[in-house]
Amino acid sequence: MIVAMGRENEGMLKTLVDLGFGQLVSFVLAIMTFSASLVSTQVDAPLFLSFTTYSAVALVYGSIMLYRRHKLMVPWYCYALLGFVDVHGNYLVNKAFQFTSITSVTILDCWTIVWSIILTWMFLATRYSLWQFLGAAICVGGLALVLLSDAGVSGGGSGSNPLLGDFLVIVGSIFFTVSNVGEEFCVKRKDRVEVVSMIGVFGMLISATEITVLERNTLASTKWSAGVFSNYVVYAVSSFLFCTLMPFVLKRSGAAFFNISMLTSDMWAVVIRIFIYKQKVVRCSLEMEFGDFCINLLLTFLQVDWLYYLAFLIVVVGIAIYAKSEKDPNDTNANLDPEYHLIDDQIPKIT
């Protein structure tokens, strides 16, 4: 009995710790999204925005790698590929802020769940239940409402070209998924510091190369005020924390839990819009009668299209159903086919 209670308490503590870390990363992601949207209204240089992140990651974790003097556990070209897709995922999502609303970006980012199912099924031989497919389908239905809202079906979205912005987010989520699936595989089997540092190094090199071609004139003509500089600093710090915490959460709790936790960044983004953007809210009074009793309720809503609220509710339901039959994330080899085991065994190990 005592042993059983001890295990139950230990399991509860692990769950609370996982929830805490998940919400911490979710809040950091909301700050990243908010600061990126501010920068996009001042400077049209999404690659340089990503460059600040990769430079900070490469400087800190690259220094640790040099101090260790270890050989790479994963071939360098694998990290180069992960760095390439991560850079362009960041580029497309940051570029989308110029065309659509912050709410659309945060909700449409949930497409990573759909792409994760497809890629892990194709390349990691992961098998999903009907419940998980149903949950993913419901998520897609909720995300479709965002596209309808931004297309003007229900009052119009915000931004200069909402549909283009939504398309950029969806394509960017594909790149993010490739990066996340590859990163999850690496951190569960290899060294977490190596993975983060090498993605930072290659991300810095790739983004710096493309900046010289695509954004050199923009950066040269930019007036660097204190406000612009501070927004870049906020983004760099928050994105560095995100890159630091994300592999830890992936290794500890798995991709499904990570994606579920990131969904709450939408709520954090709404809070930031109210208190930082100072966006107006709509208040209404609701009177309910229960026999001889009458209750007056004062309701407060953020002034965004009503389809956003419905979309968010549908996505939450879909992800809850998806997570219902999620397998143990710590069983890292259960879903790998024999060819993938062979590849994993051939990678040199440091003892």
C-alpha positions in Angstrom: 0.0 0.0 0.0 2.8 2.4 1.0 4.7 1.6 -2.1 1.7 2.1 -4.3 1.0 5.5 -2.7 4.6 6.4 -3.2 4.4 5.6 -6.9 1.2 7.4 -7.3 2.6 10.5 -5.6 5.7 10.3 -7.8 3.6 10.0 -10.9 1.5 13.0 -9.8 4.7 15.1 -9.1 6.0 14.2 -12.6 2.8 15.2 -14.2 2.8 18.6 -12.4 6.5 19.2 -13.3 5.7 18.4 -16.9 2.7 20.7 -16.9 4.9 23.5 -15.4 7.6 23.1 -18.0 5.1 22.9 -20.8 3.4 26.1 -19.7 6.7 27.9 -19.3 7.7 27.0 -22.8 4.2 28.0 -24.0 4.5 31.4 -22.3 8.0 31.9 -23.8 6.5 31.1 -27.3 3.8 33.7 -26.8 6.5 36.3 -26.0 8.4 35.3 -29.1 5.3 35.6 -31.2 4.4 39.0 -29.7 7.9 40.5 -30.1 8.2 39.1 -33.7 4.9 40.7 -34.6 6.2 44.0 -33.2 9.4 43.8 -35.2 7.6 42.9 -38.4 5.8 46.3 -38.3 9.1 48.2 -38.0 11.6 46.2 -40.0 11.0 43.8 -43.0 13.9 41.5 -42.1 12.7 38.1 -40.8 16.0 36.4 -41.6 17.9 38.8 -39.4 15.3 38.2 -36.7 16.2 34.5 -36.8 19.9 35.2 -37.1 19.8 36.8 -33.6 18.4 33.5 -32.2 20.9 31.2 -33.9 23.8 33.5 -32.9 22.9 33.4 -29.2 22.4 29.6 -29.3 25.6 29.0 -31.2 27.6 31.3 -28.9 26.4 29.6 -25.7 26.1 26.0 -26.6 28.9 26.1 -29.1 31.2 27.2 -26.4 30.1 24.2 -24.3 30.8 21.9 -27.2 34.3 23.4 -27.7 35.0 22.9 -24.0 34.0 19.3 -24.2 36.1 18.5 -27.2 33.9 15.6 -28.3 33.4 14.3 -31.8 30.0 14.7 -33.3 27.6 11.8 -32.5 25.5 12.7 -35.6 26.9 13.4 -39.1 27.2 17.1 -39.7 25.1 17.1 -42.8 22.1 16.0 -40.7 22.5 19.1 -38.6 22.9 21.2 -41.7 19.6 19.9 -43.0 17.8 20.5 -39.7 19.3 24.0 -39.6 18.1 24.7 -43.2 14.5 23.7 -42.5 14.5 25.5 -39.2 15.8 28.7 -40.7 13.1 28.7 -43.4 10.4 27.7 -41.0 11.2 30.7 -38.9 11.5 32.9 -42.0 8.0 32.0 -43.3 6.3 32.4 -39.9 7.9 35.7 -39.1 7.1 36.9 -42.7 3.5 36.0 -42.2 3.1 38.7 -39.4 3.2 41.3 -42.2 0.1 39.9 -43.8 -2.1 38.3 -41.2 -3.0 38.7 -37.5 -1.1 37.3 -34.5 -4.1 35.2 -33.6 -4.1 33.5 -37.0 -0.4 32.8 -36.7 -0.6 31.2 -33.3 -3.7 29.0 -34.2 -2.4 27.9 -37.6 0.9 26.9 -36.0 -1.1 23.9 -34.8 -0.7 22.4 -38.3 2.5 21.0 -36.9 0.4 18.3 -35.2 -0.9 17.1 -38.6 2.4 17.2 -40.3 4.0 15.3 -37.3 1.5 12.5 -37.7 2.3 12.2 -41.4 6.1 12.4 -41.1 6.5 10.1 -38.1 4.2 7.6 -39.8 6.2 7.7 -43.0 9.8 7.8 -41.7 9.7 6.5 -38.1 7.0 3.8 -38.7 4.9 5.2 -35.9 1.4 3.7 -35.8 -1.6 5.8 -34.7 -5.1 4.8 -33.5 -8.4 5.8 -35.0 -8.9 8.2 -32.1 -5.7 10.0 -32.9 -6.7 10.3 -36.6 -10.1 11.6 -35.5 -8.5 14.2 -33.2 -6.2 15.4 -36.0 -9.1 15.7 -38.4 -11.0 17.8 -35.8 -8.0 20.0 -35.4 -7.9 20.5 -39.2 -11.6 21.4 -39.1 -10.9 24.1 -36.5 -8.0 25.5 -38.4 -10.2 25.7 -41.5 -12.4 28.1 -39.6 -9.5 30.5 -39.2 -8.9 30.5 -43.0 -12.6 31.2 -43.5 -12.5 34.1 -41.1 -9.4 35.6 -42.6 -11.0 35.2 -46.1 -13.8 37.5 -45.0 -16.5 34.9 -44.7 -17.5 36.2 -41.3 -16.5 39.8 -41.1 -12.9 39.7 -42.4 -9.6 39.1 -40.9 -6.9 41.6 -40.0 -3.7 42.2 -42.0 -2.9 43.4 -45.5 -3.3 39.9 -47.1 -4.6 37.4 -44.6 -4.8 34.4 -46.9 -1.2 34.9 -48.0 -0.1 35.1 -44.4 -2.1 32.0 -43.5 -0.4 30.1 -46.4 3.0 31.2 -45.2 2.3 29.9 -41.7 1.1 26.5 -43.0 4.1 26.1 -45.2 6.4 27.2 -42.3 4.7 24.7 -40.0 5.8 21.9 -42.4 9.5 23.1 -42.1 9.1 23.3 -38.3 7.7 19.7 -38.2 10.7 18.3 -40.1 13.0 20.2 -37.7 11.1 19.0 -34.6 10.8 15.4 -35.7 14.5 15.3 -36.5 15.4 17.1 -33.3 13.3 14.8 -31.1 14.9 11.7 -32.6 18.4 13.2 -31.9 17.8 14.4 -28.4 16.3 11.1 -27.3 19.2 9.1 -28.6 22.2 11.5 -28.6 23.4 14.5 -26.7 21.0 17.4 -26.2 23.7 20.1 -26.0 25.2 18.9 -29.3 21.8 19.0 -31.1 21.0 22.5 -29.9 24.5 23.9 -30.6 24.9 22.4 -34.1 21.4 23.6 -35.2 22.4 27.0 -33.9 25.7 27.0 -35.8 24.2 25.9 -39.1 21.2 28.1 -38.6 23.5 31.1 -38.0 25.6 30.4 -41.1 22.6 29.8 -43.4 20.6 32.8 -42.2 23.8 35.1 -42.5 24.4 33.9 -46.1 20.8 34.6 -47.1 20.7 38.0 -45.3 23.6 39.3 -47.5 21.4 38.5 -50.6 17.8 39.2 -49.4 17.9 41.7 -46.6 21.2 43.7 -46.9 19.5 46.8 -48.3 16.7 46.7 -45.8 19.0 46.5 -42.9 21.2 49.3 -44.3 18.2 51.6 -44.6 16.7 50.8 -41.2 16.6 53.5 -38.5 17.7 51.6 -35.4 15.8 53.3 -32.6 15.7 52.2 -29.0 12.3 50.6 -29.6 13.4 48.5 -32.5 16.6 47.4 -30.7 14.6 46.4 -27.6 12.1 44.4 -29.6 15.0 42.4 -31.2 16.5 41.9 -27.7 13.2 40.5 -26.3 12.9 38.2 -29.3 16.5 37.0 -29.0 16.2 36.2 -25.3 12.8 34.5 -25.5 13.8 32.5 -28.6 17.0 31.4 -26.9 15.0 30.2 -23.9 12.6 28.4 -26.2 15.4 26.6 -28.0 16.9 25.7 -24.7 13.7 24.3 -23.1 12.1 22.7 -26.2 14.5 19.7 -26.4 14.2 19.1 -22.7 10.4 18.9 -22.9 10.5 16.8 -26.1 12.8 14.3 -24.4 10.9 14.3 -21.1 7.3 14.3 -22.3 7.2 13.6 -26.1 6.0 15.5 -29.1 2.3 15.1 -28.4 2.5 16.7 -24.9 4.7 19.4 -26.3 2.2 20.3 -29.0 -0.7 20.3 -26.5 1.3 22.6 -24.2 2.1 25.0 -27.1 -1.6 25.3 -27.8 -2.1 27.5 -24.7 0.3 30.0 -26.2 -2.8 31.2 -28.1 -4.3 32.2 -24.7 -1.1 33.9 -23.6 -1.1 35.8 -26.9 -4.6 37.0 -26.3 -3.6 38.2 -22.8 -0.6 40.0 -24.3 -2.8 41.7 -26.9 -5.1 43.1 -24.2 -2.4 44.3 -21.8 0.4 45.2 -24.2 -1.3 46.0 -27.5 -4.1 47.7 -25.5 -6.7 46.2 -27.9 -10.2 47.1 -27.0 -12.5 44.6 -25.4 -16.2 44.2 -25.7 -18.3 44.0 -22.5 -21.9 42.8 -22.4 -24.4 42.1 -19.7 -26.2 38.8 -19.5 -29.2 38.3 -17.3 -30.4 34.8 -16.3 -33.5 33.9 -14.4 -33.9 30.8 -12.3 -37.4 30.8 -10.7 -37.3 33.7 -8.2 -33.6 34.3 -8.6 -32.0 36.6 -11.2 -28.3 36.6 -11.9 -26.5 39.4 -13.8 -23.2 38.5 -15.5 -20.8 40.9 -17.0 -18.9 39.2 -19.9 -15.7 40.4 -21.4 -14.5 39.4 -24.9 -11.5 40.3 -26.9 -12.6 42.1 -30.0 -11.7 39.5 -32.6 -13.8 37.6 -35.0 -16.1 35.1 -33.3 -14.9 32.3 -35.5 -11.5 32.5 -33.7 -13.2 31.4 -30.4 -15.0 28.6 -32.1 -11.8 27.5 -33.9 -9.8 27.5 -30.7 -12.5 25.4 -28.9 -12.5 22.9 -31.8 -8.7 22.6 -31.8 -8.7 22.0 -28.1 -11.2 19.2 -28.4 -9.3 17.7 -31.3 -5.9 17.7 -29.5 -7.5 16.2 -26.3 -8.9 13.4 -28.4 -5.5 12.9 -30.1 -3.7 12.7 -26.8 -6.2 10.2 -25.4 -4.4 7.2 -26.8 -0.8 8.6 -27.0 1.8 6.0 -26.3 4.6 6.4 -23.7 6.9 9.1 -25.1 9.9 7.5 -23.2 9.6 4.3 -25.2 12.0 5.7 -27.9 12.5 2.5 -29.8 9.0 1.0 -29.9 8.0 2.7 -33.1 11.2 2.3 -35.1 11.4 -0.1 -37.9 14.5 -2.4 -38.4 16.1 -0.2 -41.0 15.9 2.8 -38.6 17.4 0.7 -35.8 20.3 -0.2 -38.1 20.9 3.5 -39.0 20.9 4.4 -35.3 23.3 1.6 -34.4 25.8 2.8 -37.1 26.1 6.2 -35.7 29.3 6.3 -33.5 28.8 6.5 -29.8 31.0 8.3 -27.3 31.8 6.3 -24.1 
